[in-house]
Each structure stands twice: as structure tokens, then as C-alpha cells.
Amino acid sequence: MELTGTALHPGSASGTLFVLHKPLSLWGGVDPLKGIVADPRHPQYEAPLAGRILVMERTIGSSSSSAIMLELLRNGVSPAGIVLGRPDAILMLGILVARELGYPTVPVVQVDGSGISRLAHADGCRATISDGVVEVEGRASPRQGSA
């Protein structure tokens, strides 16, 4: 499967798709030292983000999300890439600051709602992001890659 979206931050990355079942606030919802889902109320509590292609319809806003993203990047435990259903300027700010500070960054792609739904059915598959294109290898059942 191939989806073409809008590159919000350029670059290329490969990894396993990790589709969030519910929106997540990075502030309090992600451990920036371990790179895991840290909100015990989230259905994917303690699932690792590091090195995966994170797919989420939207974040739950907090002006501190940029700081958490910056810490994930600085600590080397960030997702390999991010696919969003809706753009998030605050999340993007953390990536842009990381770039300015010389830390590694990740590609970010925005796709429409049908794209997010299609990716949900590929949870756990290998994927590659390159300049706004998400390419998925193979097929997986929904929720396969959630742990």
C-alpha cells in the first residue's frame, strides 16, 4: 500500500507501524527517557515508540508536547517517523528546535482520514516514509502491532 500525504517535516525513515488506538498527550502520556506510552489510562500503556513509525489521527494538545518531542529526540528514543491525520504545530515545534540544536529529527507526514484508517489495518507492518509518501509492506490484522 502506498499513501501520498503532505510532508510536514522532510526526511526518510523505516520501521514498524504503531497505530495509536486513542489520541495521546505527549505531556504526561509519553516517558521522554524510555520512549514508551506512559499514561496508564491509555490502551497501549507501556508500548514502545522508539524506532517505530507512529500513526495517530491527532494528539491531545498541550503546549508542552514540543518539549517532550525534543526530549525524545535528544534521548534517542523517539519514533522513527510520524504520520498524522491532523497537523500539530506544537509537536512540529519540538522537531524544528531539535533540528536547530543539531539533534536527529524525524520525518512527519500528514494524510487524510481515510489514509489513517487504511494504516490502522496495517498496524505492525513494516513501513517507509520518504518525503510525504508512506509505503507499507505486507498486511496485518488491525491492532496486531499494538504491543
N, CA, C and O atoms as a GROMACS GRO file, in nm:
protein
  588
    1MET      N    1   0.085  -0.117   0.000
    1MET     CA    2   0.000   0.000   0.000
    1MET      C    3   0.090   0.123   0.000
    1MET      O    4   0.194   0.126   0.066
    2GLU      N    5   0.048   0.223  -0.074
    2GLU     CA    6   0.122   0.349  -0.077
    2GLU      C    7   0.025   0.464  -0.058
    2GLU      O    8  -0.078   0.471  -0.125
    3LEU      N    9   0.058   0.555   0.033
    3LEU     CA   10  -0.023   0.674   0.059
    3LEU      C   11   0.063   0.796   0.035
    3LEU      O   12   0.178   0.803   0.078
    4THR      N   13   0.007   0.893  -0.033
    4THR     CA   14   0.077   1.019  -0.053
    4THR      C   15   0.008   1.124   0.033
    4THR      O   16  -0.112   1.146   0.023
    5GLY      N   17   0.087   1.188   0.115
    5GLY     CA   18   0.036   1.292   0.202
    5GLY      C   19   0.117   1.419   0.184
    5GLY      O   20   0.178   1.442   0.080
    6THR      N   21   0.115   1.500   0.286
    6THR     CA   22   0.191   1.625   0.288
    6THR      C   23   0.308   1.609   0.384
    6THR      O   24   0.288   1.575   0.500
    7ALA      N   25   0.428   1.633   0.336
    7ALA     CA   26   0.545   1.626   0.423
    7ALA      C   27   0.546   1.751   0.512
    7ALA      O   28   0.568   1.862   0.462
    8LEU      N   29   0.523   1.733   0.641
    8LEU     CA   30   0.530   1.844   0.735
    8LEU      C   31   0.673   1.867   0.780
    8LEU      O   32   0.712   1.979   0.815
    9HIS      N   33   0.752   1.760   0.780
    9HIS     CA   34   0.896   1.770   0.804
    9HIS      C   35   0.961   1.667   0.713
    9HIS      O   36   0.922   1.550   0.715
   10PRO      N   37   1.059   1.709   0.634
   10PRO     CA   38   1.116   1.618   0.534
   10PRO      C   39   1.203   1.509   0.597
   10PRO      O   40   1.242   1.516   0.713
   11GLY      N   41   1.230   1.411   0.516
   11GLY     CA   42   1.321   1.305   0.559
   11GLY      C   43   1.268   1.169   0.522
   11GLY      O   44   1.160   1.155   0.464
   12SER      N   45   1.346   1.069   0.557
   12SER     CA   46   1.311   0.930   0.530
   12SER      C   47   1.330   0.848   0.657
   12SER      O   48   1.418   0.876   0.738
   13ALA      N   49   1.246   0.747   0.672
   13ALA     CA   50   1.257   0.658   0.787
   13ALA      C   51   1.187   0.527   0.754
   13ALA      O   52   1.096   0.522   0.672
   14SER      N   53   1.231   0.422   0.820
   14SER     CA   54   1.167   0.291   0.809
   14SER      C   55   1.146   0.236   0.948
   14SER      O   56   1.222   0.265   1.040
   15GLY      N   57   1.041   0.157   0.963
   15GLY     CA   58   1.014   0.095   1.092
   15GLY      C   59   0.880   0.024   1.088
   15GLY      O   60   0.812   0.022   0.985
   16THR      N   61   0.844  -0.033   1.200
   16THR     CA   62   0.715  -0.099   1.214
   16THR      C   63   0.608   0.005   1.244
   16THR      O   64   0.630   0.094   1.326
   17LEU      N   65   0.493  -0.006   1.178
   17LEU     CA   66   0.383   0.086   1.206
   17LEU      C   67   0.330   0.061   1.347
   17LEU      O   68   0.307  -0.053   1.387
   18PHE      N   69   0.310   0.169   1.419
   18PHE     CA   70   0.249   0.163   1.552
   18PHE      C   71   0.134   0.262   1.552
   18PHE      O   72   0.154   0.383   1.562
   19VAL      N   73   0.012   0.210   1.539
   19VAL     CA   74  -0.108   0.293   1.528
   19VAL      C   75  -0.169   0.311   1.666
   19VAL      O   76  -0.207   0.213   1.731
   20LEU      N   77  -0.179   0.435   1.711
   20LEU     CA   78  -0.243   0.461   1.840
   20LEU      C   79  -0.393   0.438   1.829
   20LEU      O   80  -0.457   0.484   1.735
   21HIS      N   81  -0.449   0.366   1.926
   21HIS     CA   82  -0.592   0.338   1.927
   21HIS      C   83  -0.672   0.458   1.974
   21HIS      O   84  -0.788   0.474   1.937
   22LYS      N   85  -0.610   0.542   2.054
   22LYS     CA   86  -0.673   0.664   2.105
   22LYS      C   87  -0.573   0.777   2.096
   22LYS      O   88  -0.452   0.753   2.094
   23PRO      N   89  -0.621   0.902   2.089
   23PRO     CA   90  -0.528   1.016   2.092
   23PRO      C   91  -0.446   1.014   2.221
   23PRO      O   92  -0.486   0.955   2.321
   24LEU      N   93  -0.332   1.079   2.216
   24LEU     CA   94  -0.239   1.078   2.329
   24LEU      C   95  -0.178   1.216   2.347
   24LEU      O   96  -0.138   1.280   2.250
   25SER      N   97  -0.171   1.260   2.470
   25SER     CA   98  -0.096   1.381   2.503
   25SER      C   99   0.048   1.339   2.529
   25SER      O  100   0.073   1.249   2.608
   26LEU      N  101   0.142   1.405   2.463
   26LEU     CA  102   0.282   1.372   2.491
   26LEU      C  103   0.318   1.412   2.634
   26LEU      O  104   0.394   1.342   2.700
   27TRP      N  105   0.264   1.525   2.681
   27TRP     CA  106   0.291   1.571   2.817
   27TRP      C  107   0.216   1.480   2.914
   27TRP      O  108   0.094   1.488   2.924
   28GLY      N  109   0.288   1.396   2.985
   28GLY     CA  110   0.227   1.304   3.080
   28GLY      C  111   0.186   1.172   3.016
   28GLY      O  112   0.161   1.074   3.088
   29GLY      N  113   0.178   1.167   2.885
   29GLY     CA  114   0.137   1.046   2.816
   29GLY      C  115   0.251   0.965   2.760
   29GLY      O  116   0.234   0.849   2.722
   30VAL      N  117   0.370   1.027   2.753
   30VAL     CA  118   0.489   0.961   2.698
   30VAL      C  119   0.606   0.983   2.792
   30VAL      O  120   0.627   1.094   2.841
   31ASP      N  121   0.681   0.879   2.819
   31ASP     CA  122   0.802   0.890   2.901
   31ASP      C  123   0.917   0.930   2.809
   31ASP      O  124   0.957   0.852   2.724
   32PRO      N  125   0.971   1.054   2.825
   32PRO     CA  126   1.075   1.101   2.734
   32PRO      C  127   1.212   1.036   2.757
   32PRO      O  128   1.303   1.055   2.676
   33LEU      N  129   1.228   0.962   2.865
   33LEU     CA  130   1.353   0.890   2.889
   33LEU      C  131   1.350   0.750   2.831
   33LEU      O  132   1.452   0.700   2.782
   34LYS      N  133   1.234   0.686   2.837
   34LYS     CA  134   1.220   0.548   2.789
   34LYS      C  135   1.160   0.538   2.650
   34LYS      O  136   1.177   0.436   2.582
   35GLY      N  137   1.088   0.642   2.606
   35GLY     CA  138   1.022   0.636   2.476
   35GLY      C  139   0.907   0.537   2.472
   35GLY      O  140   0.891   0.462   2.375
   36ILE      N  141   0.826   0.538   2.579
   36ILE     CA  142   0.710   0.448   2.586
   36ILE      C  143   0.585   0.530   2.618
   36ILE      O  144   0.594   0.643   2.666
   37VAL      N  145   0.468   0.470   2.591
   37VAL     CA  146   0.342   0.530   2.633
   37VAL      C  147   0.336   0.519   2.784
   37VAL      O  148   0.342   0.409   2.839
   38ALA      N  149   0.325   0.633   2.852
   38ALA     CA  150   0.334   0.636   2.998
   38ALA      C  151   0.201   0.663   3.068
   38ALA      O  152   0.195   0.662   3.191
   39ASP      N  153   0.096   0.686   2.993
   39ASP     CA  154  -0.036   0.715   3.052
   39ASP      C  155  -0.104   0.582   3.083
   39ASP      O  156  -0.140   0.508   2.992
   40PRO      N  157  -0.124   0.550   3.212
   40PRO     CA  158  -0.183   0.421   3.248
   40PRO      C  159  -0.328   0.406   3.201
   40PRO      O  160  -0.381   0.295   3.200
   41ARG      N  161  -0.392   0.517   3.163
   41ARG     CA  162  -0.530   0.510   3.114
   41ARG      C  163  -0.536   0.481   2.964
   41ARG      O  164  -0.643   0.454   2.910
   42HIS      N  165  -0.422   0.488   2.897
   42HIS     CA  166  -0.419   0.465   2.753
   42HIS      C  167  -0.417   0.314   2.726
   42HIS      O  168  -0.346   0.241   2.795
   43PRO      N  169  -0.493   0.267   2.625
   43PRO     CA  170  -0.496   0.122   2.600
   43PRO      C  171  -0.362   0.062   2.557
   43PRO      O  172  -0.344  -0.059   2.562
   44GLN      N  173  -0.268   0.146   2.516
   44GLN     CA  174  -0.136   0.096   2.476
   44GLN      C  175  -0.028   0.136   2.577
   44GLN      O  176   0.088   0.157   2.542
   45TYR      N  177  -0.069   0.144   2.702
   45TYR     CA  178   0.021   0.178   2.812
   45TYR      C  179   0.146   0.089   2.807
   45TYR      O  180   0.137  -0.032   2.793
   46GLU      N  181   0.261   0.153   2.818
   46GLU     CA  182   0.394   0.093   2.820
   46GLU      C  183   0.441   0.040   2.684
   46GLU      O  184   0.547  -0.023   2.676
   47ALA      N  185   0.366   0.063   2.578
   47ALA     CA  186   0.411   0.022   2.445
   47ALA      C  187   0.525   0.113   2.401
   47ALA      O  188   0.520   0.234   2.424
   48PRO      N  189   0.628   0.057   2.338
   48PRO     CA  190   0.742   0.139   2.294
   48PRO      C  191   0.710   0.219   2.168
   48PRO      O  192   0.640   0.173   2.078
   49LEU      N  193   0.763   0.341   2.165
   49LEU     CA  194   0.753   0.428   2.047
   49LEU      C  195   0.883   0.428   1.969
   49LEU      O  196   0.883   0.445   1.847
   50ALA      N  197   0.992   0.407   2.038
   50ALA     CA  198   1.126   0.422   1.980
   50ALA      C  199   1.144   0.335   1.856
   50ALA      O  200   1.118   0.215   1.859
   51GLY      N  201   1.189   0.399   1.749
   51GLY     CA  202   1.221   0.328   1.627
   51GLY      C  203   1.103   0.284   1.543
   51GLY      O  204   1.121   0.219   1.440
   52ARG      N  205   0.981   0.317   1.585
   52ARG     CA  206   0.862   0.277   1.512
   52ARG      C  207   0.807   0.396   1.432
   52ARG      O  208   0.842   0.511   1.459
   53ILE      N  209   0.721   0.367   1.336
   53ILE     CA  210   0.650   0.472   1.264
   53ILE      C  211   0.519   0.494   1.340
   53ILE      O  212   0.428   0.411   1.333
   54LEU      N  213   0.510   0.605   1.410
   54LEU     CA  214   0.394   0.636   1.493
   54LEU      C  215   0.284   0.694   1.407
   54LEU      O  216   0.305   0.792   1.335
   55VAL      N  217   0.166   0.633   1.414
   55VAL     CA  218   0.049   0.679   1.338
   55VAL      C  219  -0.057   0.722   1.437
   55VAL      O  220  -0.098   0.645   1.523
   56MET      N  221  -0.101   0.848   1.425
   56MET     CA  222  -0.207   0.896   1.513
   56MET      C  223  -0.294   0.997   1.440
   56MET      O  224  -0.245   1.085   1.369
   57GLU      N  225  -0.423   0.981   1.460
   57GLU     CA  226  -0.518   1.075   1.400
   57GLU      C  227  -0.489   1.217   1.448
   57GLU      O  228  -0.484   1.311   1.369
   58ARG      N  229  -0.469   1.229   1.580
   58ARG     CA  230  -0.441   1.361   1.638
   58ARG      C  231  -0.379   1.342   1.775
   58ARG      O  232  -0.386   1.234   1.835
   59THR      N  233  -0.319   1.448   1.823
   59THR     CA  234  -0.268   1.448   1.960
   59THR      C  235  -0.373   1.514   2.049
   59THR      O  236  -0.465   1.580   2.001
   60ILE      N  237  -0.357   1.496   2.177
   60ILE     CA  238  -0.434   1.574   2.273
   60ILE      C  239  -0.342   1.688   2.311
   60ILE      O  240  -0.234   1.667   2.366
   61GLY      N  241  -0.386   1.807   2.283
   61GLY     CA  242  -0.297   1.923   2.289
   61GLY      C  243  -0.242   1.957   2.426
   61GLY      O  244  -0.311   1.947   2.527
   62SER      N  245  -0.121   1.997   2.424
   62SER     CA  246  -0.054   2.058   2.538
   62SER      C  247   0.061   2.137   2.482
   62SER      O  248   0.132   2.091   2.392
   63SER      N  249   0.079   2.255   2.534
   63SER     CA  250   0.189   2.337   2.484
   63SER      C  251   0.324   2.277   2.520
   63SER      O  252   0.427   2.322   2.471
   64SER      N  253   0.324   2.176   2.606
   64SER     CA  254   0.448   2.110   2.645
   64SER      C  255   0.484   1.993   2.554
   64SER      O  256   0.591   1.934   2.570
   65SER      N  257   0.397   1.959   2.459
   65SER     CA  258   0.428   1.848   2.368
   65SER      C  259   0.557   1.871   2.292
   65SER      O  260   0.631   1.776   2.263
   66SER      N  261   0.585   1.997   2.259
   66SER     CA  262   0.709   2.026   2.187
   66SER      C  263   0.831   1.990   2.271
   66SER      O  264   0.930   1.938   2.219
   67ALA      N  265   0.824   2.017   2.401
   67ALA     CA  266   0.936   1.985   2.490
   67ALA      C  267   0.955   1.834   2.502
   67ALA      O  268   1.068   1.786   2.505
   68ILE      N  269   0.845   1.760   2.509
   68ILE     CA  270   0.855   1.614   2.519
   68ILE      C  271   0.912   1.557   2.390
   68ILE      O  272   0.996   1.467   2.394
   69MET      N  273   0.867   1.608   2.275
   69MET     CA  274   0.922   1.560   2.148
   69MET      C  275   1.071   1.590   2.140
   69MET      O  276   1.150   1.506   2.096
   70LEU      N  277   1.110   1.709   2.182
   70LEU     CA  278   1.252   1.746   2.184
   70LEU      C  279   1.332   1.649   2.271
   70LEU      O  280   1.440   1.605   2.232
   71GLU      N  281   1.280   1.616   2.388
   71GLU     CA  282   1.348   1.522   2.478
   71GLU      C  283   1.356   1.382   2.418
   71GLU      O  284   1.459   1.315   2.430
   72LEU      N  285   1.249   1.336   2.355
   72LEU     CA  286   1.253   1.205   2.288
   72LEU      C  287   1.364   1.201   2.184
   72LEU      O  288   1.438   1.103   2.175
   73LEU      N  289   1.374   1.307   2.105
   73LEU     CA  290   1.478   1.314   2.002
   73LEU      C  291   1.616   1.322   2.064
   73LEU      O  292   1.708   1.253   2.020
   74ARG      N  293   1.632   1.405   2.166
   74ARG     CA  294   1.762   1.422   2.232
   74ARG      C  295   1.808   1.291   2.296
   74ARG      O  296   1.927   1.260   2.295
   75ASN      N  297   1.714   1.216   2.353
   75ASN     CA  298   1.747   1.093   2.423
   75ASN      C  299   1.756   0.971   2.332
   75ASN      O  300   1.787   0.861   2.378
   76GLY      N  301   1.729   0.989   2.203
   76GLY     CA  302   1.739   0.878   2.109
   76GLY      C  303   1.630   0.774   2.122
   76GLY      O  304   1.651   0.658   2.084
   77VAL      N  305   1.514   0.812   2.176
   77VAL     CA  306   1.404   0.717   2.196
   77VAL      C  307   1.276   0.764   2.127
   77VAL      O  308   1.166   0.725   2.166
   78SER      N  309   1.291   0.845   2.025
   78SER     CA  310   1.174   0.896   1.952
   78SER      C  311   1.126   0.792   1.851
   78SER      O  312   1.197   0.697   1.818
   79PRO      N  313   1.003   0.812   1.803
   79PRO     CA  314   0.961   0.731   1.688
   79PRO      C  315   1.056   0.757   1.571
   79PRO      O  316   1.121   0.862   1.566
   80ALA      N  317   1.066   0.663   1.479
   80ALA     CA  318   1.149   0.682   1.360
   80ALA      C  319   1.085   0.782   1.265
   80ALA      O  320   1.155   0.854   1.193
   81GLY      N  321   0.954   0.788   1.266
   81GLY     CA  322   0.878   0.880   1.183
   81GLY      C  323   0.737   0.892   1.240
   81GLY      O  324   0.696   0.812   1.323
   82ILE      N  325   0.665   0.992   1.194
   82ILE     CA  326   0.530   1.018   1.245
   82ILE      C  327   0.437   1.042   1.128
   82ILE      O  328   0.469   1.114   1.034
   83VAL      N  329   0.318   0.980   1.136
   83VAL     CA  330   0.211   1.005   1.040
   83VAL      C  331   0.092   1.059   1.118
   83VAL      O  332   0.045   0.995   1.212
   84LEU      N  333   0.046   1.177   1.080
   84LEU     CA  334  -0.064   1.244   1.148
   84LEU      C  335  -0.186   1.255   1.057
   84LEU      O  336  -0.173   1.266   0.935
   85GLY      N  337  -0.304   1.253   1.118
   85GLY     CA  338  -0.426   1.283   1.045
   85GLY      C  339  -0.451   1.432   1.041
   85GLY      O  340  -0.509   1.484   0.946
   86ARG      N  341  -0.408   1.501   1.144
   86ARG     CA  342  -0.422   1.647   1.153
   86ARG      C  343  -0.286   1.706   1.190
   86ARG      O  344  -0.216   1.652   1.274
   87PRO      N  345  -0.250   1.817   1.127
   87PRO     CA  346  -0.121   1.878   1.162
   87PRO      C  347  -0.122   1.927   1.307
   87PRO      O  348  -0.227   1.964   1.360
   88ASP      N  349  -0.007   1.927   1.369
   88ASP     CA  350   0.007   1.973   1.506
   88ASP      C  351   0.129   2.063   1.514
   88ASP      O  352   0.243   2.016   1.516
   89ALA      N  353   0.104   2.194   1.518
   89ALA     CA  354   0.214   2.292   1.517
   89ALA      C  355   0.302   2.280   1.640
   89ALA      O  356   0.423   2.302   1.631
   90ILE      N  357   0.244   2.246   1.754
   90ILE     CA  358   0.323   2.238   1.877
   90ILE      C  359   0.417   2.117   1.872
   90ILE      O  360   0.534   2.128   1.910
   91LEU      N  361   0.368   2.005   1.824
   91LEU     CA  362   0.453   1.887   1.807
   91LEU      C  363   0.566   1.918   1.709
   91LEU      O  364   0.681   1.882   1.732
   92MET      N  365   0.531   1.985   1.600
   92MET     CA  366   0.631   2.021   1.499
   92MET      C  367   0.738   2.114   1.556
   92MET      O  368   0.854   2.106   1.517
   93LEU      N  369   0.700   2.201   1.646
   93LEU     CA  370   0.796   2.294   1.706
   93LEU      C  371   0.910   2.218   1.774
   93LEU      O  372   1.026   2.257   1.762
   94GLY      N  373   0.878   2.110   1.844
   94GLY     CA  374   0.982   2.030   1.908
   94GLY      C  375   1.080   1.972   1.808
   94GLY      O  376   1.200   1.966   1.835
   95ILE      N  377   1.030   1.930   1.693
   95ILE     CA  378   1.117   1.874   1.589
   95ILE      C  379   1.204   1.983   1.528
   95ILE      O  380   1.322   1.961   1.501
   96LEU      N  381   1.146   2.100   1.505
   96LEU     CA  382   1.223   2.210   1.447
   96LEU      C  383   1.331   2.260   1.543
   96LEU      O  384   1.442   2.292   1.500
   97VAL      N  385   1.300   2.266   1.672
   97VAL     CA  386   1.400   2.306   1.770
   97VAL      C  387   1.512   2.202   1.775
   97VAL      O  388   1.630   2.238   1.784
   98ALA      N  389   1.476   2.074   1.771
   98ALA     CA  390   1.578   1.968   1.770
   98ALA      C  391   1.672   1.986   1.652
   98ALA      O  392   1.794   1.972   1.665
   99ARG      N  393   1.616   2.016   1.536
   99ARG     CA  394   1.699   2.037   1.417
   99ARG      C  395   1.795   2.153   1.438
   99ARG      O  396   1.913   2.143   1.403
  100GLU      N  397   1.745   2.262   1.495
  100GLU     CA  398   1.830   2.380   1.519
  100GLU      C  399   1.939   2.352   1.621
  100GLU      O  400   2.046   2.412   1.615
  101LEU      N  401   1.912   2.262   1.715
  101LEU     CA  402   2.011   2.227   1.817
  101LEU      C  403   2.107   2.118   1.770
  101LEU      O  404   2.200   2.080   1.842
  102GLY      N  405   2.085   2.067   1.650
  102GLY     CA  406   2.173   1.964   1.596
  102GLY      C  407   2.138   1.822   1.636
  102GLY      O  408   2.218   1.731   1.614
  103TYR      N  409   2.020   1.802   1.694
  103TYR     CA  410   1.977   1.667   1.729
  103TYR      C  411   1.917   1.600   1.606
  103TYR      O  412   1.876   1.668   1.512
  104PRO      N  413   1.913   1.468   1.606
  104PRO     CA  414   1.846   1.399   1.496
  104PRO      C  415   1.698   1.438   1.494
  104PRO      O  416   1.640   1.470   1.597
  105THR      N  417   1.638   1.435   1.377
  105THR     CA  418   1.496   1.464   1.364
  105THR      C  419   1.427   1.348   1.294
  105THR      O  420   1.492   1.252   1.253
  106VAL      N  421   1.296   1.358   1.281
  106VAL     CA  422   1.218   1.252   1.217
  106VAL      C  423   1.128   1.312   1.110
  106VAL      O  424   1.086   1.427   1.122
  107PRO      N  425   1.100   1.235   1.005
  107PRO     CA  426   1.004   1.284   0.907
  107PRO      C  427   0.862   1.280   0.963
  107PRO      O  428   0.827   1.191   1.040
  108VAL      N  429   0.783   1.376   0.921
  108VAL     CA  430   0.642   1.382   0.962
  108VAL      C  431   0.558   1.400   0.837
  108VAL      O  432   0.585   1.487   0.754
  109VAL      N  433   0.456   1.317   0.824
  109VAL     CA  434   0.366   1.321   0.709
  109VAL      C  435   0.223   1.335   0.760
  109VAL      O  436   0.184   1.270   0.856
  110GLN      N  437   0.146   1.420   0.694
  110GLN     CA  438   0.003   1.430   0.722
  110GLN      C  439  -0.072   1.360   0.610
  110GLN      O  440  -0.048   1.388   0.492
  111VAL      N  441  -0.163   1.270   0.646
  111VAL     CA  442  -0.251   1.205   0.549
  111VAL      C  443  -0.395   1.232   0.590
  111VAL      O  444  -0.421   1.273   0.704
  112ASP      N  445  -0.489   1.209   0.499
  112ASP     CA  446  -0.629   1.235   0.532
  112ASP      C  447  -0.685   1.121   0.618
  112ASP      O  448  -0.617   1.022   0.644
  113GLY      N  449  -0.809   1.138   0.661
  113GLY     CA  450  -0.873   1.040   0.749
  113GLY      C  451  -0.880   0.901   0.691
  113GLY      O  452  -0.863   0.803   0.763
  114SER      N  453  -0.904   0.890   0.560
  114SER     CA  454  -0.909   0.756   0.500
  114SER      C  455  -0.770   0.692   0.502
  114SER      O  456  -0.758   0.570   0.513
  115GLY      N  457  -0.666   0.774   0.491
  115GLY     CA  458  -0.530   0.723   0.499
  115GLY      C  459  -0.500   0.668   0.637
  115GLY      O  460  -0.438   0.562   0.651
  116ILE      N  461  -0.543   0.740   0.741
  116ILE     CA  462  -0.524   0.692   0.879
  116ILE      C  463  -0.597   0.560   0.897
  116ILE      O  464  -0.542   0.467   0.957
  117SER      N  465  -0.720   0.550   0.846
  117SER     CA  466  -0.796   0.424   0.857
  117SER      C  467  -0.727   0.310   0.786
  117SER      O  468  -0.722   0.198   0.838
  118ARG      N  469  -0.674   0.336   0.669
  118ARG     CA  470  -0.602   0.231   0.596
  118ARG      C  471  -0.478   0.187   0.672
  118ARG      O  472  -0.446   0.068   0.675
  119LEU      N  473  -0.407   0.282   0.732
  119LEU     CA  474  -0.288   0.247   0.809
  119LEU      C  475  -0.323   0.169   0.935
  119LEU      O  476  -0.245   0.085   0.979
  120ALA      N  477  -0.440   0.195   0.993
  120ALA     CA  478  -0.482   0.121   1.112
  120ALA      C  479  -0.491  -0.028   1.082
  120ALA      O  480  -0.466  -0.111   1.170
  121HIS      N  481  -0.527  -0.063   0.959
  121HIS     CA  482  -0.536  -0.204   0.919
  121HIS      C  483  -0.400  -0.263   0.886
  121HIS      O  484  -0.389  -0.382   0.857
  122ALA      N  485  -0.297  -0.181   0.890
  122ALA     CA  486  -0.160  -0.229   0.864
  122ALA      C  487  -0.074  -0.218   0.989
  122ALA      O  488   0.049  -0.229   0.981
  123ASP      N  489  -0.136  -0.198   1.104
  123ASP     CA  490  -0.064  -0.188   1.231
  123ASP      C  491   0.028  -0.309   1.246
  123ASP      O  492  -0.017  -0.424   1.234
  124GLY      N  493   0.155  -0.285   1.272
  124GLY     CA  494   0.252  -0.392   1.289
  124GLY      C  495   0.330  -0.426   1.164
  124GLY      O  496   0.428  -0.502   1.171
  125CYS      N  497   0.290  -0.372   1.049
  125CYS     CA  498   0.364  -0.396   0.924
  125CYS      C  499   0.485  -0.304   0.915
  125CYS      O  500   0.490  -0.201   0.981
  126ARG      N  501   0.582  -0.343   0.834
  126ARG     CA  502   0.697  -0.256   0.806
  126ARG      C  503   0.650  -0.145   0.713
  126ARG      O  504   0.568  -0.167   0.624
  127ALA      N  505   0.703  -0.026   0.735
  127ALA     CA  506   0.668   0.089   0.651
  127ALA      C  507   0.789   0.178   0.632
  127ALA      O  508   0.882   0.177   0.712
  128THR      N  509   0.784   0.254   0.526
  128THR     CA  510   0.888   0.353   0.496
  128THR      C  511   0.820   0.485   0.467
  128THR      O  512   0.719   0.490   0.396
  129ILE      N  513   0.874   0.592   0.523
  129ILE     CA  514   0.830   0.728   0.494
  129ILE      C  515   0.941   0.793   0.415
  129ILE      O  516   1.059   0.784   0.451
  130SER      N  517   0.904   0.860   0.307
  130SER     CA  518   1.002   0.936   0.231
  130SER      C  519   0.934   1.055   0.166
  130SER      O  520   0.855   1.040   0.073
  131ASP      N  521   0.965   1.173   0.216
  131ASP     CA  522   0.918   1.299   0.159
  131ASP      C  523   0.769   1.299   0.126
  131ASP      O  524   0.729   1.330   0.014
  132GLY      N  525   0.688   1.266   0.224
  132GLY     CA  526   0.543   1.275   0.208
  132GLY      C  527   0.475   1.149   0.160
  132GLY      O  528   0.353   1.145   0.149
  133VAL      N  529   0.551   1.045   0.132
  133VAL     CA  530   0.493   0.919   0.086
  133VAL      C  531   0.515   0.813   0.194
  133VAL      O  532   0.625   0.797   0.246
  134VAL      N  533   0.407   0.742   0.227
  134VAL     CA  534   0.414   0.631   0.322
  134VAL      C  535   0.393   0.503   0.243
  134VAL      O  536   0.289   0.485   0.179
  135GLU      N  537   0.491   0.415   0.247
  135GLU     CA  538   0.484   0.289   0.175
  135GLU      C  539   0.483   0.176   0.277
  135GLU      O  540   0.574   0.165   0.359
  136VAL      N  541   0.380   0.091   0.270
  136VAL     CA  542   0.363  -0.018   0.366
  136VAL      C  543   0.387  -0.151   0.296
  136VAL      O  544   0.337  -0.175   0.186
  137GLU      N  545   0.465  -0.237   0.362
  137GLU     CA  546   0.495  -0.371   0.311
  137GLU      C  547   0.404  -0.471   0.380
  137GLU      O  548   0.391  -0.469   0.502
  138GLY      N  549   0.343  -0.559   0.304
  138GLY     CA  550   0.264  -0.667   0.361
  138GLY      C  551   0.132  -0.621   0.418
  138GLY      O  552   0.088  -0.507   0.398
  139ARG      N  553   0.068  -0.714   0.490
  139ARG     CA  554  -0.062  -0.686   0.551
  139ARG      C  555  -0.061  -0.739   0.694
  139ARG      O  556   0.008  -0.835   0.726
  140ALA      N  557  -0.138  -0.674   0.776
  140ALA     CA  558  -0.154  -0.719   0.915
  140ALA      C  559  -0.298  -0.698   0.954
  140ALA      O  560  -0.369  -0.616   0.895
  141SER      N  561  -0.341  -0.771   1.052
  141SER     CA  562  -0.477  -0.751   1.102
  141SER      C  563  -0.477  -0.629   1.193
  141SER      O  564  -0.373  -0.593   1.248
  142PRO      N  565  -0.592  -0.565   1.210
  142PRO     CA  566  -0.598  -0.449   1.298
  142PRO      C  567  -0.546  -0.483   1.437
  142PRO      O  568  -0.572  -0.591   1.490
  143ARG      N  569  -0.474  -0.389   1.494
  143ARG     CA  570  -0.424  -0.397   1.631
  143ARG      C  571  -0.309  -0.496   1.648
  143ARG      O  572  -0.266  -0.520   1.760
  144GLN      N  573  -0.258  -0.554   1.540
  144GLN     CA  574  -0.150  -0.653   1.551
  144GLN      C  575  -0.027  -0.594   1.616
  144GLN      O  576   0.034  -0.659   1.701
  145GLY      N  577   0.012  -0.474   1.577
  145GLY     CA  578   0.137  -0.418   1.625
  145GLY      C  579   0.125  -0.333   1.748
  145GLY      O  580   0.213  -0.250   1.774
  146SER      N  581   0.019  -0.349   1.825
  146SER     CA  582  -0.008  -0.255   1.934
  146SER      C  583   0.076  -0.275   2.058
  146SER      O  584   0.076  -0.187   2.144
  147ALA      N  585   0.145  -0.382   2.072
  147ALA     CA  586   0.224  -0.401   2.195
  147ALA      C  587   0.367  -0.363   2.176
  147ALA      O  588   0.447  -0.373   2.270
   0.00000   0.00000   0.00000
